[in-house]
Amino acid sequence: MLVYSLYAPYNIPHTQIGGILMAAKCDICGKEVMFGNHVSHAHNRTRRRWKPNLIKTVAIIDGKKKRVKVCSKCYKKLRKAI
C-alpha cells in the first residue's frame, strides 16, 4: 500500500511532494532547468543542474488573480509594470 504525504520528508528536494516532481519552469518566459557538468580542479566531471530562481507570487492575468511561479527577471518586470 502506497501512501503519499502532503509534507515532503527532509531527505528529498522540496520540489518533490507526494512522489510527483513539480516543474521548475517560469510561467511567463518558460525558463527551465539547465544541465551540465561540475568540473573539479582535477578535471573530474560529474553531472549537475542549474535551476532557475523561481518566486511564487500572485499576478493579475486577464483581469483575474492567479498564483504563478516566475523567475527573478520576470518578477522584476512585473514589479516595474505596477
BAFI-3210 file (N, C-alpha, C; in Angstrom, 3 decimals, decimal comma, padded with zeros to 6 digits):
// residues 82
n [1|2|3|4|5|6|7|8|9|10|11|12|13|14|15|16|17|18|19|20|21|22|23|24|25|26|27|28|29|30|31|32|33|34|35|36|37|38|39|40|41|42|43|44|45|46|47|48|49|50|51|52|53|54|55|56|57|58|59|60|61|62|63|64|65|66|67|68|69|70|71|72|73|74|75|76|77|78|79|80|81|82]
n.u [000,838|000,631|001,191|000,865|002,261|001,321|003,319|006,651|009,274|012,420|014,610|014,356|014,288|012,695|011,107|009,837|006,955|004,886|005,685|005,454|007,065|007,506|007,300|010,120|009,903|009,528|006,498|006,019|008,218|009,208|011,621|013,781|015,200|018,713|021,254|024,483|028,031|029,827|033,029|035,913|038,989|040,835|039,848|037,777|034,602|031,255|027,753|025,437|022,824|021,379|019,160|016,360|015,842|013,150|010,145|007,307|004,337|001,547|-000,259|-002,028|-003,871|-005,537|-007,494|-007,977|-006,896|-004,069|-002,074|001,311|004,469|007,386|010,466|013,288|013,969|011,646|009,980|010,974|010,256|007,472|007,061|007,921|006,001|003,773]
n.v [-001,175|002,161|005,283|008,706|011,630|014,984|016,605|017,112|014,811|015,241|014,226|014,419|016,583|019,866|020,345|018,063|016,647|014,392|012,311|013,233|015,037|018,436|020,994|022,905|025,633|028,740|030,509|032,598|033,326|030,822|029,742|027,080|024,223|023,841|021,665|020,248|019,893|019,572|020,630|019,632|020,681|018,725|018,008|016,198|015,123|015,601|015,174|017,904|020,256|023,365|025,357|027,515|030,709|030,714|032,402|032,340|033,983|036,301|037,213|039,434|038,211|038,414|039,930|038,514|037,275|035,256|032,543|032,283|030,912|032,551|033,571|035,400|037,538|038,012|038,607|041,067|042,593|042,426|043,793|046,372|047,055|047,626]
n.w [000,000|-000,927|000,411|000,180|001,489|002,362|003,155|002,397|003,002|004,816|003,436|000,679|-002,231|-001,976|-004,146|-004,796|-004,037|-002,473|-004,153|-006,710|-009,176|-009,243|-011,725|-012,502|-013,752|-015,363|-015,474|-017,196|-019,032|-019,614|-018,776|-017,928|-016,161|-016,486|-017,742|-017,071|-016,529|-013,473|-012,933|-011,434|-009,778|-010,431|-012,812|-012,831|-013,840|-013,027|-013,287|-013,142|-012,174|-013,108|-011,597|-012,258|-010,651|-009,006|-008,028|-006,087|-006,698|-006,863|-009,672|-011,853|-014,335|-017,312|-016,012|-013,691|-010,502|-010,201|-009,091|-009,700|-010,782|-011,167|-012,733|-011,382|-013,032|-014,571|-012,455|-011,580|-013,795|-013,607|-011,184|-011,893|-013,761|-012,323]
ca.u [000,000|001,411|000,532|001,618|002,064|001,306|004,556|007,822|010,276|013,631|015,677|014,142|014,204|011,392|010,310|009,177|005,969|003,972|006,167|005,263|008,058|006,913|008,099|010,911|009,788|008,889|005,217|005,962|009,205|009,477|012,982|013,755|016,444|019,780|022,110|025,874|028,999|030,656|034,401|036,772|040,354|041,476|039,119|036,753|033,324|030,028|026,574|024,759|021,700|021,212|017,727|016,031|015,491|011,705|009,459|005,854|003,692|000,208|-000,286|-003,348|-003,832|-006,882|-008,397|-008,162|-005,693|-003,622|-000,784|002,264|005,881|008,122|011,888|013,569|013,972|010,246|009,424|011,354|009,436|006,110|007,072|008,067|004,787|002,712]
ca.v [000,000|003,379|006,454|009,922|012,680|016,341|017,256|016,421|014,449|016,046|013,653|014,640|018,022|020,458|020,406|016,778|016,489|013,285|011,443|013,876|016,081|019,682|021,601|024,093|026,364|030,037|030,519|033,701|033,225|029,417|029,351|025,767|023,716|023,567|020,563|020,372|019,188|020,242|020,240|019,879|021,095|017,567|017,844|015,160|015,690|014,991|015,870|018,804|021,008|024,768|025,625|028,940|031,313|030,898|033,081|032,158|035,270|036,444|038,176|039,627|037,744|038,520|040,506|037,629|036,982|033,891|032,222|031,887|030,791|033,345|033,731|036,698|038,564|038,326|039,216|042,479|043,241|042,555|044,845|047,670|047,325|048,083]
ca.w [000,000|-001,043|000,994|-000,071|002,474|001,820|003,557|001,853|004,006|004,762|002,624|-000,745|-002,510|-001,704|-005,366|-004,987|-002,979|-002,709|-005,217|-008,018|-009,367|-009,717|-012,775|-012,186|-015,017|-015,247|-016,178|-018,161|-020,121|-019,916|-018,382|-017,301|-015,604|-017,451|-017,327|-017,473|-015,710|-012,479|-013,229|-010,287|-010,094|-011,061|-014,065|-012,736|-014,250|-012,529|-013,811|-012,231|-012,721|-012,742|-011,512|-012,302|-009,370|-009,096|-006,943|-006,152|-006,481|-007,421|-010,770|-012,457|-015,720|-017,899|-015,034|-012,542|-009,742|-010,434|-008,485|-010,735|-010,439|-012,144|-012,435|-010,773|-014,086|-014,868|-011,246|-011,617|-014,823|-013,064|-010,172|-012,556|-014,526|-011,415]
c.u [000,889|000,616|001,425|001,266|002,027|002,589|005,731|008,769|011,569|014,668|015,447|014,021|012,795|010,526|009,579|008,256|005,035|004,398|006,017|006,251|007,389|007,857|008,824|010,987|009,042|007,601|005,138|006,925|009,551|010,883|012,919|015,114|017,442|020,680|023,529|026,759|029,604|032,076|035,279|038,153|041,129|040,802|038,200|035,414|032,175|028,860|025,959|023,654|021,768|019,721|017,469|015,619|014,003|011,144|007,967|005,204|002,300|000,261|-001,712|-003,233|-005,262|-007,907|-008,649|-006,835|-005,340|-002,264|000,132|003,650|006,658|009,588|012,124|013,549|012,542|009,569|009,746|010,520|008,000|006,040|007,163|006,785|003,674|002,826]
c.v [001,246|004,541|007,661|010,969|014,032|017,077|016,448|016,044|015,220|015,508|013,794|016,134|018,568|020,550|019,100|016,529|015,345|012,371|012,034|015,017|017,315|020,343|022,835|024,915|027,669|030,036|031,609|033,483|031,781|028,956|028,064|025,424|023,476|022,485|020,793|019,564|020,115|019,735|020,624|020,340|019,969|017,187|016,616|015,808|014,897|015,831|016,758|019,546|022,450|025,057|027,121|029,436|031,669|031,525|032,848|033,489|035,249|037,524|038,294|039,302|037,695|039,010|039,656|037,416|035,506|033,691|031,683|031,737|031,506|033,413|035,161|037,821|038,983|038,983|040,708|043,232|043,430|043,686|046,237|048,057|047,862|049,570]
c.w [000,000|-000,492|000,764|000,972|001,771|002,139|003,073|002,986|003,798|003,792|001,120|-000,997|-002,294|-002,949|-005,623|-003,811|-003,351|-003,842|-006,604|-008,122|-009,954|-010,720|-012,259|-013,456|-014,753|-016,077|-017,238|-019,329|-020,479|-019,579|-017,575|-016,708|-016,731|-016,883|-017,810|-016,539|-014,670|-012,714|-012,046|-010,746|-010,790|-012,378|-014,051|-013,058|-013,651|-013,021|-012,737|-012,949|-012,248|-012,771|-011,630|-010,918|-009,410|-007,828|-007,134|-005,802|-007,094|-008,486|-011,292|-013,931|-016,234|-016,874|-013,798|-011,834|-009,931|-009,770|-009,568|-010,129|-011,529|-011,736|-011,938|-011,805|-014,430|-013,672|-011,201|-012,648|-014,338|-012,053|-010,800|-013,306|-013,641|-011,175]
res [m|l|v|y|s|l|y|a|p|y|n|i|p|h|t|q|i|g|g|i|l|m|a|a|k|c|d|i|c|g|k|e|v|m|f|g|n|h|v|s|h|a|h|n|r|t|r|r|r|w|k|p|n|l|i|k|t|v|a|i|i|d|g|k|k|k|r|v|k|v|c|s|k|c|y|k|k|l|r|k|a|i]
***
